[in-house]
Amino acid sequence: MAKSKLLYQCTECGSQSPKWSGQCPDCGAWNSLTESLSVVSGGPATGRFAGYAGDGAARIQTLAEVRPGEETRVSVGVQELDRVLGGGLVAGSVVLIGGDPGIGKSTLLLQALAAFSDKLKSLYVTGEESPEQVSLRARRMGLQADQVRLLAETSVERIVQHARSEFPQVMVIDSVQTLYTELLQSAPGSVGQVRESAAQLVRFAKQTGTALFLVGHVTKEGTLAGPRVLEHMVDTVLYFEGDPGGRYRVIRAIKNRFGAVNELGVFAMTDKGLKEVRNPSSIFLSRHEQPVAGSVILVTMEGTRPLLVEVQALVDDSQLSNPRRVTLGLEHNRLAMLLAVQHRHGGVLMSDQDVFVNVVGGVRVNETAADLAVLLAVLSSFRDRTLPNDLVVFGEVGLAGEVRPVPNGQQRLREAAKLGFRKALVPAANAPKSKIDGLEIQAVSRYSDVLDWFA
């Protein structure tokens, strides 16, 4: 048999020490020793390791012998959240939701619980707010949350004890940084407490088949607070993005064991909570009445959904010895690379110009399909020449000046045609074999072909 023993482990080198000190004795890192649990022989297993040591249940088998059960999904009643989750909740899954304070994490989960509380037994565990505050929010949003069970508790052991007596099918923990386990002596929110508390909750969810939502705080850099191992322990990681003072919110899947990653759900914040946006392209497109220089419409893919966004560029004479390159919603280093391609293969020099590029609506575009749209927007602003209002663009531009194809070209073009666009500039390899009604397609294979088309 085994029992747990309290040790201090270095987060830099992994060495263990029986007592805490300000500096790691092995690697010399300062303030890197955090509380951890280790297994030693000589007693029954407790806490984190209960049920794991010496149970004799595991056996070696071939992959062909394993018969996976059928995956059953349950809709959460919020279509955009279902999309990001991969089609709905899976029994026993653990979902981690992170975002800035006030972005709407608690609001969204309370809406979801109220939507399916009549079909599934749910439990909302609040560690930051009192039950009165949660009830006040539900009344303000006009939610029918009479069937939602509520618990105000921060001790993991007591939360699990209540959950085993309630047998909820869906449980929300708001938030994991406020929890603590009695096995450790450090304060709630510390690395050890967050890791061990999450481990107990994940084990409970897997053993009982409870779908678990964990709300996580984020650091000033925008990453989830606590140990990085927290993201590895859960099945799905969702990030809430957007300006807390703005109207629109975007929830993005970073990791999903039960669906596609980089799926996107769009919501609008109202006085009645978060409202789903079924056609997000409509809010990201300004559709100027008259064509303006430096504006290009890009068709990007967010998971399985094509999304039309506006890429704007402003090129102006620089008053600095080192001209600025500023991007919002795009990778900064990629802009510098594209400007070098513009000069080398297009003969357009911008070494004395400030270049600003922005994706309208606060969307962040991570795929390389935005290359051609960025170059056209920059060139349009630099030469003060407008592009047609009904034009869409996508394509990757290589260092050799070639325009490379991108995935899901046909789906992007059909979405553009459905929204009323009449012209498309695409890589030659993405040109459809059959004509798309109402869409005139210009295929290019090199950036010099783009310049000839633009001239």
Secondary structure, DSSP 8 states (H G I E B T S, - for coil): -EEEEEEEEETTT--EESS--SB-TTT--BT-EEEEEEEEESS---GGGTTTTT--------GGG-------EE--S-HHHHHHHTSSEETT-EEEEEE-TTSSHHHHHHHHHHHHTTTS-EEEEESSS-HHHHHHHHHHTT---TT-EEEE--BHHHHHHHHHHH--SEEEEE-GGG-B-TT--S-TTSHHHHHHHHHHHHHHHHHHT-EEEEEE-B-TTSSBSS-THHHHHSSEEEEEES-TTSSEEEEEEEEETTS-TT-EEEEEEETTEEEE-S-THHHH----SS--BTEEEEEEEETTEEEEEEEEEEEEE--SSS--EEEESS-HHHHHHHHHHHHHHH----TTEEEEEEETTS----SGGGHHHHHHHHHHHHHT-B--TTEEE--EE-TTSBEE--TTHHHHHHHHHHTT--EEEEEGGGS-SS--TT-EEEEESBHHHHHHHH-
